[in-house]
Protein backbone atom coordinates (compact mmCIF):
# COMPACT_ATOMS: atom_id res chain seq x y z
CA UNK A 1 0.00 0.00 0.00
CA UNK A 2 1.52 3.38 -0.95
CA UNK A 3 1.58 6.19 1.57
CA UNK A 4 -1.61 8.27 1.56
CA UNK A 5 -1.18 11.60 3.39
CA UNK A 6 -4.96 12.06 3.55
CA UNK A 7 -5.34 9.08 5.92
CA UNK A 8 -6.41 9.04 8.65
CA UNK A 9 -8.76 11.92 8.03
CA UNK A 10 -9.44 14.37 10.86
CA UNK A 11 -12.10 12.94 13.18
CA UNK A 12 -11.60 9.33 11.97
CA UNK A 13 -11.23 6.58 14.52
CA UNK A 14 -7.68 5.32 14.66
CA UNK A 15 -7.23 1.95 13.04
CA UNK A 16 -4.06 0.06 13.90
CA UNK A 17 -3.87 -1.65 10.50
CA UNK A 18 -4.23 1.65 8.64
CA UNK A 19 -1.60 3.39 10.79
CA UNK A 20 0.78 0.42 10.48
CA UNK A 21 0.38 0.42 6.69
CA UNK A 22 1.01 4.16 6.56
CA UNK A 23 4.17 3.83 8.68
CA UNK A 24 5.42 0.88 6.62
CA UNK A 25 4.84 2.87 3.41
CA UNK A 26 6.81 5.80 4.84
CA UNK A 27 9.66 3.49 5.85
CA UNK A 28 9.72 2.05 2.32
CA UNK A 29 10.02 5.58 0.90
CA UNK A 30 12.84 6.43 3.31
CA UNK A 31 14.69 3.19 2.50
CA UNK A 32 14.36 3.84 -1.24
CA UNK A 33 15.79 7.33 -0.82
CA UNK A 34 18.64 6.01 1.33
CA UNK A 35 19.57 3.54 -1.42
CA UNK A 36 19.45 6.29 -4.04
CA UNK A 37 21.60 8.60 -1.89
CA UNK A 38 24.12 5.81 -1.35
CA UNK A 39 24.31 5.22 -5.09
CA UNK A 40 24.85 8.93 -5.76
CA UNK A 41 27.58 9.10 -3.11
CA UNK A 42 29.36 6.24 -4.88
CA UNK A 43 29.14 8.06 -8.20
CA UNK A 44 30.49 11.28 -6.67
CA UNK A 45 33.35 9.42 -4.99
CA UNK A 46 34.30 7.76 -8.28
CA UNK A 47 34.10 11.08 -10.15
CA UNK A 48 36.30 12.84 -7.61
CA UNK A 49 38.82 9.99 -7.59
CA UNK A 50 39.20 10.12 -11.37
CA UNK A 51 39.09 13.89 -11.75
CA UNK A 52 42.86 14.28 -11.52
CA UNK A 53 43.19 11.74 -14.33
CA UNK A 54 41.43 14.18 -16.63
CA UNK A 55 44.39 16.58 -16.46
CA UNK A 56 47.12 13.95 -16.85
CA UNK A 57 47.01 14.27 -20.65
CA UNK A 58 47.67 18.01 -20.56
CA UNK A 59 51.28 18.96 -21.17
CA UNK A 60 53.25 21.08 -18.78
CA UNK A 61 52.19 24.71 -18.78
CA UNK A 62 55.37 26.66 -18.22
CA UNK A 63 55.08 30.37 -17.66
CA UNK A 64 57.19 32.39 -20.05
CA UNK A 65 58.37 35.91 -19.38
CA UNK A 66 59.98 38.53 -21.53
CA UNK A 67 63.55 39.31 -20.72
CA UNK A 68 63.39 42.89 -21.87
CA UNK A 69 60.76 45.31 -20.83
CA UNK A 70 61.38 48.99 -21.38
CA UNK A 71 58.89 50.00 -18.67
CA UNK A 72 60.63 48.13 -15.85
CA UNK A 73 63.73 49.34 -14.14
CA UNK A 74 66.78 47.05 -14.26
CA UNK A 75 66.48 46.28 -10.56
CA UNK A 76 62.96 44.91 -11.04
CA UNK A 77 63.96 42.65 -13.94
CA UNK A 78 67.26 41.41 -12.58
CA UNK A 79 65.63 38.22 -11.33
CA UNK A 80 64.68 37.34 -14.90
CA UNK A 81 68.24 37.04 -16.18
N, CA, C and O atoms as a GROMACS GRO file, in nm:
protein
  324
    1UNK      N    1   0.084  -0.118   0.000
    1UNK     CA    2   0.000   0.000   0.000
    1UNK      C    3   0.089   0.124   0.000
    1UNK      O    4   0.173   0.138   0.089
    2UNK      N    5   0.073   0.214  -0.096
    2UNK     CA    6   0.152   0.338  -0.095
    2UNK      C    7   0.103   0.433   0.014
    2UNK      O    8  -0.012   0.425   0.058
    3UNK      N    9   0.191   0.521   0.054
    3UNK     CA   10   0.158   0.619   0.157
    3UNK      C   11   0.049   0.712   0.106
    3UNK      O   12   0.055   0.760  -0.008
    4UNK      N   13  -0.050   0.737   0.190
    4UNK     CA   14  -0.160   0.827   0.156
    4UNK      C   15  -0.168   0.934   0.264
    4UNK      O   16  -0.216   0.907   0.374
    5UNK      N   17  -0.121   1.056   0.236
    5UNK     CA   18  -0.118   1.160   0.339
    5UNK      C   19  -0.257   1.204   0.385
    5UNK      O   20  -0.268   1.275   0.485
    6UNK      N   21  -0.362   1.165   0.314
    6UNK     CA   22  -0.496   1.206   0.356
    6UNK      C   23  -0.555   1.111   0.460
    6UNK      O   24  -0.664   1.136   0.510
    7UNK      N   25  -0.484   1.004   0.493
    7UNK     CA   26  -0.534   0.908   0.592
    7UNK      C   27  -0.446   0.909   0.714
    7UNK      O   28  -0.324   0.919   0.701
    8UNK      N   29  -0.500   0.898   0.830
    8UNK     CA   30  -0.641   0.904   0.865
    8UNK      C   31  -0.692   1.048   0.855
    8UNK      O   32  -0.620   1.144   0.882
    9UNK      N   33  -0.814   1.060   0.816
    9UNK     CA   34  -0.876   1.192   0.803
    9UNK      C   35  -0.906   1.247   0.942
    9UNK      O   36  -0.927   1.170   1.036
   10UNK      N   37  -0.910   1.380   0.955
   10UNK     CA   38  -0.944   1.436   1.086
   10UNK      C   39  -1.081   1.385   1.134
   10UNK      O   40  -1.178   1.384   1.058
   11UNK      N   41  -1.085   1.344   1.259
   11UNK     CA   42  -1.210   1.294   1.318
   11UNK      C   43  -1.231   1.145   1.298
   11UNK      O   44  -1.323   1.089   1.357
   12UNK      N   45  -1.147   1.078   1.216
   12UNK     CA   46  -1.160   0.933   1.197
   12UNK      C   47  -1.114   0.860   1.322
   12UNK      O   48  -1.026   0.908   1.394
   13UNK      N   49  -1.174   0.745   1.346
   13UNK     CA   50  -1.123   0.658   1.452
   13UNK      C   51  -0.989   0.602   1.407
   13UNK      O   52  -0.970   0.572   1.289
   14UNK      N   53  -0.899   0.587   1.501
   14UNK     CA   54  -0.768   0.532   1.466
   14UNK      C   55  -0.779   0.382   1.447
   14UNK      O   56  -0.838   0.310   1.528
   15UNK      N   57  -0.723   0.336   1.338
   15UNK     CA   58  -0.723   0.194   1.304
   15UNK      C   59  -0.577   0.149   1.300
   15UNK      O   60  -0.496   0.204   1.225
   16UNK      N   61  -0.544   0.051   1.379
   16UNK     CA   62  -0.406   0.006   1.390
   16UNK      C   63  -0.352  -0.043   1.256
   16UNK      O   64  -0.236  -0.017   1.223
   17UNK      N   65  -0.432  -0.112   1.179
   17UNK     CA   66  -0.387  -0.165   1.050
   17UNK      C   67  -0.357  -0.049   0.954
   17UNK      O   68  -0.255  -0.050   0.885
   18UNK      N   69  -0.444   0.050   0.951
   18UNK     CA   70  -0.423   0.165   0.864
   18UNK      C   71  -0.296   0.240   0.903
   18UNK      O   72  -0.214   0.274   0.817
   19UNK      N   73  -0.279   0.266   1.032
   19UNK     CA   74  -0.160   0.339   1.079
   19UNK      C   75  -0.034   0.258   1.051
   19UNK      O   76   0.067   0.314   1.007
   20UNK      N   77  -0.039   0.127   1.075
   20UNK     CA   78   0.078   0.042   1.048
   20UNK      C   79   0.113   0.045   0.900
   20UNK      O   80   0.231   0.055   0.864
   21UNK      N   81   0.013   0.037   0.814
   21UNK     CA   82   0.038   0.042   0.670
   21UNK      C   83   0.097   0.177   0.628
   21UNK      O   84   0.186   0.182   0.543
   22UNK      N   85   0.048   0.283   0.686
   22UNK     CA   86   0.101   0.416   0.656
   22UNK      C   87   0.248   0.425   0.698
   22UNK      O   88   0.332   0.475   0.623
   23UNK      N   89   0.279   0.377   0.819
   23UNK     CA   90   0.417   0.383   0.868
   23UNK      C   91   0.509   0.294   0.784
   23UNK      O   92   0.622   0.332   0.754
   24UNK      N   93   0.461   0.176   0.747
   24UNK     CA   94   0.542   0.088   0.662
   24UNK      C   95   0.566   0.150   0.524
   24UNK      O   96   0.674   0.134   0.468
   25UNK      N   97   0.466   0.220   0.471
   25UNK     CA   98   0.484   0.287   0.341
   25UNK      C   99   0.586   0.399   0.352
   25UNK      O  100   0.668   0.419   0.262
   26UNK      N  101   0.582   0.474   0.463
   26UNK     CA  102   0.681   0.580   0.484
   26UNK      C  103   0.822   0.523   0.497
   26UNK      O  104   0.918   0.579   0.444
   27UNK      N  105   0.835   0.412   0.569
   27UNK     CA  106   0.966   0.349   0.585
   27UNK      C  107   1.019   0.301   0.449
   27UNK      O  108   1.138   0.312   0.422
   28UNK      N  109   0.931   0.249   0.365
   28UNK     CA  110   0.972   0.205   0.231
   28UNK      C  111   1.023   0.323   0.150
   28UNK      O  112   1.122   0.312   0.077
   29UNK      N  113   0.955   0.438   0.162
   29UNK     CA  114   1.002   0.558   0.090
   29UNK      C  115   1.138   0.603   0.141
   29UNK      O  116   1.225   0.639   0.062
   30UNK      N  117   1.156   0.601   0.271
   30UNK     CA  118   1.284   0.643   0.331
   30UNK      C  119   1.395   0.548   0.288
   30UNK      O  120   1.504   0.592   0.252
   31UNK      N  121   1.368   0.417   0.291
   31UNK     CA  122   1.469   0.319   0.250
   31UNK      C  123   1.506   0.335   0.103
   31UNK      O  124   1.623   0.321   0.067
   32UNK      N  125   1.408   0.364   0.018
   32UNK     CA  126   1.436   0.384  -0.124
   32UNK      C  127   1.523   0.507  -0.145
   32UNK      O  128   1.614   0.506  -0.228
   33UNK      N  129   1.496   0.613  -0.070
   33UNK     CA  130   1.579   0.733  -0.082
   33UNK      C  131   1.720   0.709  -0.028
   33UNK      O  132   1.817   0.760  -0.084
   34UNK      N  133   1.732   0.632   0.078
   34UNK     CA  134   1.864   0.601   0.133
   34UNK      C  135   1.948   0.524   0.031
   34UNK      O  136   2.067   0.550   0.016
   35UNK      N  137   1.885   0.430  -0.039
   35UNK     CA  138   1.957   0.354  -0.142
   35UNK      C  139   1.999   0.445  -0.257
   35UNK      O  140   2.110   0.432  -0.310
   36UNK      N  141   1.912   0.536  -0.295
   36UNK     CA  142   1.945   0.629  -0.404
   36UNK      C  143   2.058   0.723  -0.363
   36UNK      O  144   2.148   0.751  -0.442
   37UNK      N  145   2.054   0.772  -0.239
   37UNK     CA  146   2.160   0.860  -0.189
   37UNK      C  147   2.293   0.786  -0.184
   37UNK      O  148   2.396   0.841  -0.221
   38UNK      N  149   2.290   0.661  -0.140
   38UNK     CA  150   2.412   0.581  -0.135
   38UNK      C  151   2.471   0.562  -0.274
   38UNK      O  152   2.592   0.570  -0.292
   39UNK      N  153   2.385   0.537  -0.371
   39UNK     CA  154   2.431   0.522  -0.509
   39UNK      C  155   2.494   0.651  -0.561
   39UNK      O  156   2.599   0.647  -0.626
   40UNK      N  157   2.431   0.764  -0.533
   40UNK     CA  158   2.485   0.893  -0.576
   40UNK      C  159   2.618   0.924  -0.508
   40UNK      O  160   2.708   0.980  -0.571
   41UNK      N  161   2.630   0.888  -0.381
   41UNK     CA  162   2.758   0.910  -0.311
   41UNK      C  163   2.869   0.829  -0.376
   41UNK      O  164   2.982   0.876  -0.388
   42UNK      N  165   2.837   0.706  -0.418
   42UNK     CA  166   2.936   0.624  -0.488
   42UNK      C  167   2.978   0.685  -0.620
   42UNK      O  168   3.096   0.683  -0.654
   43UNK      N  169   2.883   0.741  -0.694
   43UNK     CA  170   2.914   0.806  -0.820
   43UNK      C  171   3.000   0.930  -0.799
   43UNK      O  172   3.093   0.955  -0.876
   44UNK      N  173   2.970   1.007  -0.696
   44UNK     CA  174   3.049   1.128  -0.667
   44UNK      C  175   3.191   1.089  -0.626
   44UNK      O  176   3.287   1.152  -0.669
   45UNK      N  177   3.202   0.987  -0.542
   45UNK     CA  178   3.335   0.942  -0.499
   45UNK      C  179   3.418   0.897  -0.618
   45UNK      O  180   3.537   0.929  -0.627
   46UNK      N  181   3.357   0.823  -0.709
   46UNK     CA  182   3.430   0.776  -0.828
   46UNK      C  183   3.468   0.894  -0.918
   46UNK      O  184   3.578   0.895  -0.974
   47UNK      N  185   3.380   0.992  -0.931
   47UNK     CA  186   3.410   1.108  -1.015
   47UNK      C  187   3.524   1.190  -0.957
   47UNK      O  188   3.611   1.236  -1.030
   48UNK      N  189   3.523   1.207  -0.826
   48UNK     CA  190   3.630   1.284  -0.761
   48UNK      C  191   3.762   1.209  -0.771
   48UNK      O  192   3.866   1.270  -0.794
   49UNK      N  193   3.759   1.079  -0.754
   49UNK     CA  194   3.882   0.999  -0.759
   49UNK      C  195   3.945   1.002  -0.898
   49UNK      O  196   4.068   0.996  -0.910
   50UNK      N  197   3.864   1.012  -1.002
   50UNK     CA  198   3.920   1.012  -1.137
   50UNK      C  199   3.937   1.152  -1.194
   50UNK      O  200   3.983   1.167  -1.308
   51UNK      N  201   3.901   1.254  -1.119
   51UNK     CA  202   3.908   1.389  -1.175
   51UNK      C  203   4.053   1.433  -1.203
   51UNK      O  204   4.076   1.506  -1.299
   52UNK      N  205   4.148   1.390  -1.123
   52UNK     CA  206   4.286   1.428  -1.152
   52UNK      C  207   4.338   1.357  -1.277
   52UNK      O  208   4.431   1.405  -1.342
   53UNK      N  209   4.279   1.244  -1.310
   53UNK     CA  210   4.319   1.174  -1.433
   53UNK      C  211   4.284   1.254  -1.557
   53UNK      O  212   4.348   1.239  -1.661
   54UNK      N  213   4.184   1.338  -1.547
   54UNK     CA  214   4.143   1.418  -1.663
   54UNK      C  215   4.254   1.514  -1.706
   54UNK      O  216   4.265   1.545  -1.824
   55UNK      N  217   4.335   1.560  -1.613
   55UNK     CA  218   4.439   1.658  -1.646
   55UNK      C  219   4.574   1.592  -1.677
   55UNK      O  220   4.668   1.661  -1.714
   56UNK      N  221   4.584   1.461  -1.662
   56UNK     CA  222   4.712   1.395  -1.685
   56UNK      C  223   4.757   1.404  -1.831
   56UNK      O  224   4.877   1.398  -1.858
   57UNK      N  225   4.665   1.418  -1.924
   57UNK     CA  226   4.701   1.427  -2.065
   57UNK      C  227   4.744   1.566  -2.109
   57UNK      O  228   4.789   1.584  -2.221
   58UNK      N  229   4.730   1.664  -2.021
   58UNK     CA  230   4.766   1.801  -2.056
   58UNK      C  231   4.916   1.817  -2.033
   58UNK      O  232   4.968   1.778  -1.929
   59UNK      N  233   4.984   1.874  -2.130
   59UNK     CA  234   5.127   1.896  -2.117
   59UNK      C  235   5.158   2.000  -2.011
   59UNK      O  236   5.068   2.068  -1.961
   60UNK      N  237   5.282   2.012  -1.979
   60UNK     CA  238   5.324   2.108  -1.878
   60UNK      C  239   5.300   2.250  -1.928
   60UNK      O  240   5.330   2.282  -2.043
   61UNK      N  241   5.246   2.331  -1.843
   61UNK     CA  242   5.219   2.471  -1.878
   61UNK      C  243   5.324   2.558  -1.809
   61UNK      O  244   5.306   2.600  -1.695
   62UNK      N  245   5.431   2.584  -1.879
   62UNK     CA  246   5.537   2.666  -1.822
   62UNK      C  247   5.509   2.812  -1.850
   62UNK      O  248   5.471   2.849  -1.961
   63UNK      N  249   5.528   2.894  -1.749
   63UNK     CA  250   5.508   3.038  -1.766
   63UNK      C  251   5.631   3.095  -1.837
   63UNK      O  252   5.745   3.064  -1.801
   64UNK      N  253   5.608   3.174  -1.935
   64UNK     CA  254   5.719   3.239  -2.005
   64UNK      C  255   5.713   3.388  -1.976
   64UNK      O  256   5.605   3.446  -1.966
   65UNK      N  257   5.829   3.448  -1.964
   65UNK     CA  258   5.837   3.591  -1.938
   65UNK      C  259   5.929   3.655  -2.041
   65UNK      O  260   6.016   3.589  -2.096
   66UNK      N  261   5.908   3.778  -2.065
   66UNK     CA  262   5.998   3.853  -2.153
   66UNK      C  263   6.120   3.896  -2.074
   66UNK      O  264   6.110   3.932  -1.956
   67UNK      N  265   6.232   3.891  -2.140
   67UNK     CA  266   6.355   3.931  -2.072
   67UNK      C  267   6.378   4.081  -2.082
   67UNK      O  268   6.451   4.137  -2.001
   68UNK      N  269   6.318   4.145  -2.177
   68UNK     CA  270   6.339   4.289  -2.187
   68UNK      C  271   6.203   4.357  -2.182
   68UNK      O  272   6.109   4.322  -2.253
   69UNK      N  273   6.198   4.453  -2.096
   69UNK     CA  274   6.076   4.530  -2.082
   69UNK      C  275   6.119   4.674  -2.056
   69UNK      O  276   6.178   4.704  -1.952
   70UNK      N  277   6.089   4.762  -2.150
   70UNK     CA  278   6.138   4.899  -2.138
   70UNK      C  279   6.071   4.975  -2.024
   70UNK      O  280   6.124   5.077  -1.980
   71UNK      N  281   5.958   4.929  -1.975
   71UNK     CA  282   5.889   5.000  -1.867
   71UNK      C  283   5.944   4.966  -1.729
   71UNK      O  284   5.921   5.040  -1.634
   72UNK      N  285   6.013   4.855  -1.717
   72UNK     CA  286   6.063   4.813  -1.585
   72UNK      C  287   6.206   4.862  -1.565
   72UNK      O  288   6.286   4.868  -1.659
   73UNK      N  289   6.235   4.894  -1.445
   73UNK     CA  290   6.374   4.934  -1.414
   73UNK      C  291   6.460   4.809  -1.407
   73UNK      O  292   6.408   4.700  -1.382
   74UNK      N  293   6.590   4.822  -1.430
   74UNK     CA  294   6.678   4.705  -1.426
   74UNK      C  295   6.673   4.629  -1.295
   74UNK      O  296   6.690   4.507  -1.293
   75UNK      N  297   6.651   4.698  -1.184
   75UNK     CA  298   6.648   4.628  -1.056
   75UNK      C  299   6.525   4.538  -1.044
   75UNK      O  300   6.529   4.437  -0.974
   76UNK      N  301   6.419   4.573  -1.112
   76UNK     CA  302   6.296   4.491  -1.104
   76UNK      C  303   6.305   4.370  -1.198
   76UNK      O  304   6.237   4.271  -1.174
   77UNK      N  305   6.386   4.377  -1.301
   77UNK     CA  306   6.396   4.265  -1.394
   77UNK      C  307   6.522   4.184  -1.374
   77UNK      O  308   6.547   4.091  -1.450
   78UNK      N  309   6.600   4.215  -1.275
   78UNK     CA  310   6.726   4.141  -1.258
   78UNK      C  311   6.703   3.995  -1.223
   78UNK      O  312   6.789   3.911  -1.251
   79UNK      N  313   6.591   3.962  -1.165
   79UNK     CA  314   6.563   3.822  -1.133
   79UNK      C  315   6.531   3.741  -1.256
   79UNK      O  316   6.533   3.618  -1.251
   80UNK      N  317   6.502   3.806  -1.368
   80UNK     CA  318   6.468   3.734  -1.490
   80UNK      C  319   6.590   3.690  -1.568
   80UNK      O  320   6.577   3.608  -1.659
   81UNK      N  321   6.708   3.738  -1.537
   81UNK     CA  322   6.824   3.704  -1.618
   81UNK      C  323   6.883   3.570  -1.581
   81UNK      O  324   6.982   3.528  -1.640
   0.00000   0.00000   0.00000
